[in-house]
Amino acid sequence: VRLRVRPVTRFAGEVTVPGDKSISHRAALLGALGEGPTDITGYLEAEDCLRTLAAVEALGAEVTRKGPGQYRVGGVGRDGFREPADVIDCGNSGTTARLLMGVLAGQPFWTIMTGDASLRRRPMGRVAGPLRQMGATVVGRAGGTKLPLAVRGARPLARLDYALPVASAQVKSALLLAGLFADGPVRVTEPAPSRDHSERMLRRFGVAVETTGRTATLVPGPLRGMPIDVPGDLSSAAFLLVAATIVREGRVTVRGVGVNPTRTGALEVLETMGAPVTRSEAREDGEPIAALTAASAGLRGTTVSGALVPRLIDEVPVLAVAAVVARGVTEIRDAAELRVKESDRIATLAAQLARLGAEVAERPDGLTIAGGTRLRGAEVTSDGDHRIAMALAVAGLVADGETVVEDAACIATSFPGFADCLNRLAGADVVMVEP
Ligand code: S3P
């Protein structure tokens, strides 16, 4: 699949975006571990999150689709999973793989997991290591650090007090989920806070989880099924908000977006760059939710580093596009984690943005972007990475001539309907999807 993108002068309107990817995964997993059913609305029906639903089904939970984005997950309780009859394929989804490893660490049977070519390259030792410390057996490729991996759990697992070498919500969540099967509290400390959706949802399900500073502590206990309404995904909304700021006549409101403070780093960066994103219709439903509005602005370069990075880690591709058109230099540092995402996002962004005429220098832990570039349309490729594909399409909205984004089927990983959404806001067919 390729996208053909034409430049636009106007990008305006009000939209919603599909459900939050992180929260959808967690609703499926915790729902399956709960006692009693969990009814989910707003579930992200994209490839990644459907993998998690298929995984809990393979482990014996009953999943019923009630309507678009509506699922009932029949909880089996902490003791109800059974050995799956086949390999669990996590597709492109790091969250499915890592969170599931945590759950499987507490299951007294073997499960074999795999994923697509991108996921099989990604590091799993960061989860396998501490799970082994807790008593689970994890074996597999590359010394048991890469998929395919086989996990055999133990009961009970040993308690754990663990300092993560990198801020990672996936690793933190995996260890907290394993903690549900431990003989005592599990404490996880991060170098900087990452998204806390797991902690929040575990609390909603009745599990004692306490957060103090950078440390989360879970005391094992049963989960009770809970209705979950998944908010819109800020990481999807970010593509539309950035597009609104860089198009000449841009003004976009995205309603019903999750604005958990551990996720809103990109909004702060846009504000620093000169494009404040305003909030309205604020409400709280287990997670803070708001409507977000962004409009055209003369952007300025900025520096993104330190504790801000985990709070915008998935937004770096689209922020890099904003930085290319902004006046002045933008530095993105302390973001080496980007090298082990769905693609090496530092290398992919540097190479593909350069094809559009941007001046981007690759650094070990980030990018230096000389702004003020007038982009010219070109043929670029996503390298199979959904967020790179969408970021490049946004760049195409402000490039001269046509931009062709190759390898764009991956957008279905997280944002089904992305092209339609851009076309609606452009008021014309500016993005064409070619098989
Ligand atoms: C996610 C955590 C982040 C993020 C990913 C989703 C999650 O990864 O990049 O898209 O749902 O926990 P890390 O935790 O590996 O940083």
Residues whose N, C-alpha, C, O or C-beta is under 5 A from the ligand:
A	BS01	S3P	S22 T95 A167 S168 A169 Q170 V171 I313 D314
